[in-house]
Amino acid sequence: ELVESGGGSVQAGESLRLSCAASDNDFTDYNMGWFRQAPGKGREFVAAINWNGAHDYYEASVKGRFFISRDNEKYMVYLQMNSLKPEDTAVYYCTAPGDYWGQGTQVTVSS
């Protein structure tokens, strides 16, 4: 099970930190990712991190503003989002291999 938290409504330029709690004992073996879905659009990749946190990957529009991290001792994945823009408004989902998805957390950025 994956449970996201940390979403909210902010002004452009502000920051948010999303958290994803995993309950699988094999969590430390998995690469983990964040996707988002804006109103009227499909789900898109945002960021991913490999099993030990040594490598991370970002969608071009968030690179340099968003940072993914993980704490394998706590079974947690994080997405630090800085310099938020209105176009970042979406429901953000945590995902794990095997097509596991959380319920999503809403991020709304107003100009």
SVG drawing of the C-alpha trace seen along z (x, -y; Angstrom):
<svg xmlns="http://www.w3.org/2000/svg" viewBox="-11 -35 35 43">
<polyline fill="none" stroke="black" stroke-width="0.4" points="0.0,0.0 1.2,-3.5 -0.2,-6.6 0.6,-10.1 0.4,-13.3 1.6,-16.8 -0.4,-18.4 -2.1,-21.7 -2.8,-25.1 0.1,-27.5 1.1,-30.6 3.4,-30.5 7.0,-30.5 6.3,-28.7 7.3,-25.1 5.7,-21.9 7.0,-18.6 5.1,-15.5 5.5,-12.2 4.7,-8.7 4.5,-6.0 4.9,-2.4 3.9,0.7 5.7,3.4 8.7,5.0 10.3,5.3 10.3,1.5 14.0,1.2 14.3,3.4 12.1,1.1 12.7,-1.9 10.0,-4.4 8.4,-7.2 6.0,-10.2 3.5,-10.9 0.9,-13.7 -2.4,-14.2 -3.6,-17.7 -7.3,-18.4 -8.3,-17.2 -4.9,-15.6 -3.3,-12.2 -1.0,-11.0 2.6,-12.1 5.9,-11.1 7.5,-13.6 10.4,-11.9 11.9,-8.6 14.6,-7.2 16.4,-3.9 16.3,-1.5 19.1,-2.9 18.7,-6.5 21.9,-6.7 20.2,-7.8 17.2,-10.1 15.4,-11.1 13.2,-14.0 10.7,-15.2 12.3,-18.2 9.9,-20.9 10.6,-20.1 14.3,-19.4 16.1,-21.8 13.0,-22.6 11.8,-19.2 13.9,-16.8 13.0,-13.2 14.5,-11.3 13.8,-8.3 14.4,-6.9 14.5,-3.1 14.5,-2.8 11.2,-4.5 9.8,-3.1 9.2,-6.7 9.6,-8.5 9.6,-12.3 9.1,-14.9 10.4,-18.4 8.8,-20.9 10.3,-24.3 9.5,-27.4 6.1,-26.0 4.2,-27.2 0.5,-27.2 1.2,-24.6 2.3,-22.2 -1.3,-22.1 -2.3,-18.4 -3.0,-15.3 0.3,-13.8 0.7,-10.0 3.4,-7.8 4.0,-4.6 6.0,-1.4 6.7,1.5 3.9,3.9 1.5,1.0 1.0,0.0 -0.4,-3.5 -1.4,-5.6 -4.7,-7.5 -3.0,-10.8 -2.6,-14.2 -3.8,-17.4 -1.4,-20.3 -2.9,-23.6 -0.6,-26.5 -2.2,-29.9 -0.6,-32.8"/>
</svg>
